[in-house]
Amino acid sequence: MTFSFRGVISDAVTLWRTDRSLMWPIAGVFLFLPLLGMFILVTTSGVQLPENGDRAQAQEVINAFMLANIGWLGLIIALTEFGGLALLTLYLRRGETVAAVLLSSVQRLIPFFLIGIVVNVLIQFATYLLIVPAIYVFGRTWMMGVAFAAEPTQGAWQAIVRGFELSDKNGWKIGFFALGVGLFIAASVLSIAVVILALAAPLVGGSQGAASLVFAPVALVVTVGWVFFTLVRIALYRRLGGSINGM
């Protein structure tokens, strides 16, 4: 199974233009709001990284922040995982209502989350060896979560196998493609966020409340990038021959 970079991106743009009335409520509630909450949590918690750039001290500060806010961070992770699964389900199982999509996502969230853990463990393990093997592993595992969302009758293990099959002979190509798209989106989002924060800094002053409001457009930009990256995964899944609506 082969695919073209241009074709996948073109398909993702087409998907972006369809079902926006259904997609944005899901992305808004389960991606934008949790991301905004995370930014506000960081802003109001008073986290300050050491100015000398000491990595050990910075890690201690980050670990202390995560431990102190483990409940909120866990909720944010759960909501964004749910939002990601709901978006995949919305586009891959055509014809279902938003209510049906949300109900299905609730029922299948834990297996979807476990697939994500398996993928992350495999990539982390490969990263300890070299970055290049990690890219290959990334390419071979990127379709597993998508296959799970698309096939309502299969379990987590079947989705892992299906995702592995779809990436056969395309591991390197998918890995470098996904990495390139991800880096481009991340760089674009970061650039826009820096501009927003730079323009808003003189207006905010030292007010934490005003600073929290500034993060709303930043969270929106991150959400847009997240959604488009998800649509690229869906477009690639279709190009590789993945079934739709369980067929």
KANOR-V947932 format. One record per helix or strand. SS is the DSSP state (h for helix, s for strand). FROM is the first residue (numbers start at 1). TO is the last residue. Records with the same first field share a line. If there is no record, write none. Layout:
SS = FROM-TO  FROM-TO
This chain:
h = 5-17  20-44  55-68  70-92  98-129  131-141  144-150  156-166  171-204  208-239
